[in-house]
Amino acid sequence: MLCGILLSILLAGAFIFGRWIGSRAQPNVLTDSRHVEKIKDLEYLIDKYYLEEKDEDSLAEGVYAGLLYGLGDPYSRYYTAEEYEEETVESEGNYMGIGVLIQKDENEAANIEECYKGGPADLAGILAGDEIVAIDGVDIFEKNITETVELIKSELEKTVVLSIRREGEVELLEFSVTVDHVKIPSVEYEMLENQVGYIRITEFKGVTPEQYENALRELDRQGMEKLIVDLRNNPGGLLSSVCDVLQQMLPEGLIVYTEDKYGEREEYTCENDHAFDRPLVVLVNENSASASEIFAGAIQDYGLGTIVGKTTYGKGIVQAIKEFWDGSAIKLTVSKYFTPKGQDIHEVGIKPDVEVDQDLEVGGLDDVPHEKDTQLLRALEILADIN
């Protein structure tokens, strides 16, 4: 979707259920007569006393969501068809749109919070901070986010005209933008001094392995001799994505393995020897979770680099997704993952080889210039000492 999704995916990796574990015939909440009667009582009270009109479909969705909520697991949840579509777009990082993130503020203004580099809107000259006033001449002041997005992304290769209010400009600006397939950036890179490459992975999406490969290739083209991979504040993402990224970094062998409640083990392996052979530092912090920890744990176990920063979040469990016939879905915690050497890091985290605090006085990570980033500076010192 155009606006992206403001949900962070804190999971080691979502995958589609290959089979259901257990039997539906086992006793459960909705076959226990006490619970059935209580639900009927609740419906009776709603019908008799609730002031507004009820929506039967919404009530049913609430029952489904409640079953997952009752697990007390923050990572297991129920998705309506609409929510699951949005979740899929977010996790894959590939959607149809113009490459902007839109939010409505308290004054109902449609503000462009982010304009993805290289996307149609960016190429047309639209900037983060711009306000969309109209789309193809249609005033969007009273339209919600969904309605606003639908005005833009209704048709691939359609050209839409955005009327933009920009700070410092007296008149409205108009931009013609073509709707296209957009890949949400999840990898940033640059060459630092002394031929040290720097790659930051913000999340492990479906598009991340390709973006990471392109970053490595471009840094190599520029003469990279050493590398820093920054996973700080990376909440995780797809298990398949981090494994595909590690395929480009590890020797032949085990990347990670999972075990379910029955002790069944599934291994994810690197099929060829791509062991990174230059000095490497991986930056992590307390907000590096899940797939980020798989990356850091594998690099640490194979001794391919130095882990620098703070102990990671400690999310060592995997969620699986089951889609239903009506487009709805559930995400359910189904297994634990372990690093190549068998570390169970759930609620423990990955301990860095070199612990370094971040100077919180300089602001959030995105606001920290390199010259004041204490963790990055320590990483550069470590690399400088390696010939």
C-alpha positions in Angstrom: 0.0 0.0 0.0 1.0 3.6 -0.7 1.3 4.7 2.9 3.2 1.6 4.1 2.2 0.2 7.4 3.1 1.6 10.8 3.5 -1.9 12.3 6.8 -3.3 13.3 7.3 -7.0 12.7 9.0 -8.4 15.8 9.3 -12.0 14.6 12.1 -14.3 13.7 10.2 -15.1 10.6 6.7 -15.7 9.4 6.1 -18.7 7.2 2.9 -20.4 5.9 1.8 -23.5 7.9 2.5 -26.6 6.0 0.1 -28.6 8.2 -2.0 -28.1 11.3 -0.6 -29.6 14.5 -3.1 -31.5 16.6 -6.7 -32.4 16.1 -9.8 -30.1 15.8 -11.7 -32.8 17.7 -9.9 -32.0 21.0 -12.1 -30.2 23.6 -11.9 -26.4 23.1 -13.5 -23.1 24.1 -16.3 -23.1 21.5 -17.5 -26.6 22.2 -17.7 -26.2 25.9 -21.4 -25.6 26.7 -20.6 -23.1 29.4 -18.7 -20.8 27.0 -21.3 -21.2 24.3 -24.1 -20.1 26.7 -22.0 -17.2 27.9 -21.5 -16.0 24.4 -25.3 -16.2 23.8 -25.9 -14.2 27.0 -23.5 -11.6 25.8 -25.2 -11.3 22.5 -28.6 -11.0 24.2 -27.3 -8.2 26.4 -25.9 -6.4 23.4 -29.2 -6.7 21.5 -31.2 -5.5 24.4 -29.1 -2.7 25.8 -26.4 -1.5 23.3 -27.2 2.0 22.2 -25.9 1.9 18.7 -26.4 -0.5 15.8 -24.3 -3.7 15.9 -22.4 -5.3 13.1 -22.5 -9.1 13.1 -19.4 -9.5 11.1 -17.4 -7.2 13.4 -18.7 -9.1 16.4 -17.5 -12.4 14.9 -14.1 -10.9 14.1 -13.9 -9.8 17.7 -14.5 -13.4 18.9 -11.7 -14.7 16.6 -9.3 -12.0 17.8 -10.2 -12.7 21.4 -9.2 -16.4 21.1 -5.7 -15.4 20.1 -5.6 -12.6 22.6 -6.4 -15.1 25.3 -3.1 -16.8 24.7 -1.3 -13.9 26.4 1.3 -14.1 23.7 2.2 -10.6 22.2 3.3 -12.2 19.0 0.2 -14.3 18.2 -2.7 -12.5 16.7 -5.7 -12.6 14.4 -5.9 -10.6 11.2 -9.0 -9.5 9.3 -8.6 -9.9 5.5 -7.8 -6.2 5.3 -5.2 -6.3 8.1 -3.6 -9.4 6.6 -3.3 -7.7 3.2 -1.5 -4.8 4.9 0.7 -7.1 6.9 1.8 -9.0 3.7 2.6 -5.7 2.0 4.7 -4.6 5.0 6.6 -7.8 5.4 7.4 -8.2 1.7 8.2 -4.5 1.2 6.9 -4.6 -2.3 3.6 -2.8 -3.3 1.8 -0.8 -5.9 1.9 3.0 -5.3 4.1 6.1 -5.7 6.5 5.5 -2.8 5.4 7.7 0.0 4.3 7.3 3.6 1.2 9.4 4.4 -0.2 10.3 7.8 -3.2 12.4 8.7 -2.6 14.9 11.6 -5.1 16.3 14.1 -6.1 19.0 11.5 -6.9 16.3 8.9 -4.0 17.3 6.8 -2.4 14.5 4.7 1.3 14.9 5.3 4.0 13.0 3.5 6.1 11.6 6.4 8.5 9.8 4.1 9.3 9.8 0.4 11.2 6.6 -0.6 14.4 7.3 -2.5 14.1 6.3 -6.1 10.4 5.9 -6.0 8.0 7.6 -8.4 7.2 10.5 -6.0 10.9 11.1 -5.2 11.7 11.2 -8.9 8.9 13.6 -9.6 10.3 16.0 -7.0 7.9 15.5 -4.1 9.6 15.9 -0.6 9.0 14.6 2.9 7.1 17.3 4.7 4.9 18.2 1.8 1.1 18.2 2.4 -1.2 16.7 -0.2 -4.2 19.0 -0.7 -5.9 17.3 -3.7 -5.5 14.3 -6.0 -6.6 14.7 -9.6 -8.5 17.8 -8.5 -10.4 16.0 -5.7 -10.1 17.7 -2.3 -9.0 15.1 0.3 -9.5 17.2 3.4 -12.4 15.1 4.7 -11.1 11.8 3.3 -9.5 9.2 5.6 -6.2 7.5 4.9 -7.7 4.5 3.1 -9.8 6.8 0.8 -6.8 8.9 0.1 -4.7 5.9 -0.8 -7.4 4.5 -3.1 -7.5 7.7 -5.1 -3.8 7.2 -5.9 -3.1 3.5 -6.3 -6.3 2.3 -8.1 -4.5 1.4 -11.3 -0.9 0.4 -12.3 0.8 2.9 -14.6 -1.9 5.4 -14.0 -0.7 9.0 -13.8 -2.1 11.0 -10.9 -1.8 14.7 -10.3 -1.0 15.7 -6.7 -1.7 19.3 -5.5 1.0 19.9 -2.9 1.3 22.6 -0.2 5.0 23.1 0.6 6.5 25.2 3.4 7.9 28.4 2.0 5.9 28.3 -1.1 2.9 30.7 -1.5 1.2 28.9 -4.4 0.2 25.2 -4.5 2.6 23.0 -6.5 1.4 20.3 -8.9 3.2 17.0 -9.6 2.3 14.3 -12.1 3.3 10.9 -10.7 3.0 7.5 -12.3 1.7 4.6 -10.1 4.3 1.8 -10.3 5.7 -1.2 -8.3 7.6 0.2 -5.4 10.1 -1.5 -3.2 10.3 -0.1 0.3 14.0 0.6 1.2 15.2 -1.5 4.0 19.0 -1.2 3.3 21.1 2.0 3.5 24.8 2.1 2.6 27.7 4.5 2.2 31.5 4.4 2.1 33.1 5.8 5.2 36.8 6.9 5.6 39.6 4.5 5.0 37.5 2.3 2.7 35.2 1.1 5.4 31.8 0.2 4.0 28.7 0.8 6.1 25.4 -1.0 5.6 22.4 -0.4 7.8 19.5 -2.9 7.6 16.4 -1.4 9.1 14.2 -4.5 8.8 14.4 -7.9 7.1 11.7 -7.7 4.4 11.2 -9.8 1.3 13.1 -7.2 -0.7 16.0 -7.0 1.7 18.3 -9.7 0.3 18.4 -8.1 -3.1 19.0 -4.6 -1.6 21.8 -6.0 0.6 23.4 -7.7 -2.4 23.3 -4.5 -4.4 24.8 -2.6 -1.4 27.7 -5.1 -1.1 28.3 -5.0 -4.9 28.4 -1.2 -5.0 30.7 -0.9 -2.0 33.0 -3.5 -3.5 33.0 -1.4 -6.7 34.1 1.5 -4.6 37.0 -0.5 -3.1 35.6 -1.5 0.2 38.3 -3.1 2.5 36.3 -3.5 5.7 32.6 -3.6 6.6 30.2 -2.4 9.3 26.7 -3.9 9.3 24.3 -1.9 11.5 21.4 -3.8 12.9 20.6 -1.3 15.7 16.8 -0.8 16.2 16.1 -3.5 13.6 13.0 -5.3 15.0 13.4 -8.4 12.8 11.3 -9.5 10.0 11.2 -12.6 7.8 13.2 -15.7 8.6 13.6 -16.4 4.9 14.9 -12.9 4.4 17.7 -13.0 7.0 18.7 -16.5 5.8 19.0 -15.2 2.2 21.1 -12.3 3.4 23.4 -14.6 5.4 23.8 -16.8 2.4 25.9 -14.0 1.1 28.1 -13.9 4.3 28.6 -17.4 5.7 30.6 -20.5 4.9 28.7 -23.6 3.8 26.8 -25.0 6.8 24.1 -24.2 9.3 22.6 -20.8 9.5 19.9 -21.4 12.2 17.6 -24.1 13.2 14.1 -24.3 14.8 12.4 -26.7 17.2 8.7 -27.0 17.7 6.7 -28.2 20.8 7.2 -31.8 19.6 10.9 -31.5 19.3 10.8 -31.6 15.5 13.9 -29.7 14.2 14.1 -27.8 10.9 17.5 -26.6 9.7 18.3 -23.6 7.4 21.6 -23.9 5.8 24.1 -22.0 3.6 24.6 -24.2 0.5 27.8 -22.6 -0.7 30.9 -21.1 0.9 30.4 -17.3 0.9 32.3 -16.6 4.1 33.0 -12.9 4.3 36.8 -12.7 4.3 37.4 -9.0 5.3 37.3 -7.4 8.7 33.7 -7.1 9.9 31.8 -5.4 12.7 28.1 -5.9 13.4 26.4 -3.2 15.5 23.5 -4.2 17.7 21.6 -2.7 20.6 18.7 -3.5 23.0 16.2 -3.0 20.2 17.9 -5.4 17.8 15.4 -8.3 17.8 14.5 -11.6 16.2 15.9 -11.9 12.7 18.6 -9.3 13.7 19.7 -11.7 16.4 19.8 -14.6 14.0 22.2 -12.5 11.8 24.4 -11.4 14.8 24.3 -14.9 16.3 25.5 -16.6 13.1 28.3 -14.1 12.5 29.4 -14.5 16.2 29.2 -18.4 16.1 31.3 -18.6 13.0 33.8 -16.0 14.2 33.4 -13.9 11.1 33.2 -10.6 12.8 33.0 -8.6 16.1 29.6 -7.8 17.6 29.6 -4.3 19.1 27.0 -2.5 21.1 24.5 -3.6 23.8 22.9 -7.0 24.5 20.0 -7.6 22.0 16.3 -7.8 22.7 16.1 -11.6 23.2 13.3 -12.8 20.9 14.1 -16.3 19.9 10.7 -17.6 18.9 9.2 -18.0 15.4 5.7 -17.3 14.3 3.8 -19.1 11.5 0.9 -17.7 9.5 -2.2 -19.6 8.4 -4.5 -17.9 5.9 -8.2 -18.8 5.9 -10.6 -19.1 3.0 -12.0 -15.5 3.5 -8.6 -13.8 3.4 -8.2 -13.5 7.2 -5.3 -15.1 8.9 -3.6 -15.9 12.2 0.0 -15.5 13.3 0.9 -18.1 15.9 4.1 -18.8 17.9 5.1 -22.3 16.8 8.8 -22.8 17.6 12.1 -21.6 19.0 15.2 -20.8 17.0 18.8 -21.6 17.9 22.0 -20.2 16.6 24.4 -22.5 14.7 26.1 -23.5 18.0 22.8 -24.1 19.7 22.3 -20.9 21.6 18.8 -20.4 22.9 18.7 -16.6 23.1 15.0 -16.2 24.0 14.7 -13.6 26.8 18.5 -13.6 26.9 19.7 -11.9 23.8 23.0 -11.9 22.0 25.8 -10.5 24.2 28.2 -8.3 22.2 31.9 -9.1 22.1 32.5 -5.4 22.8 29.9 -3.6 24.9 29.5 0.1 24.2 26.8 2.4 25.5 25.2 5.0 23.2 25.2 8.6 24.3 21.5 9.1 24.8 22.0 12.9 25.0 22.5 13.2 21.3 19.0 12.0 20.5 17.6 9.0 18.6 19.7 6.9 16.4 18.5 8.6 13.2 19.5 11.9 14.6 23.0 10.9 15.6 25.7 12.2 13.3 28.5 9.7 12.7 31.0 11.8 14.5 28.9 11.6 17.7 27.8 8.0 17.4 29.8 6.3 20.2 29.0 2.8 19.1 29.9 3.4 15.4 33.1 5.2 16.5 34.1 2.2 18.6 33.5 -0.1 15.6 35.8 2.1 13.5 38.5 1.9 16.1 38.3 -1.9 16.2 38.5 -2.1 12.4 41.4 0.4 12.4 43.4 -2.0 14.6 42.9 -4.8 12.1 45.5 -4.9 9.3 
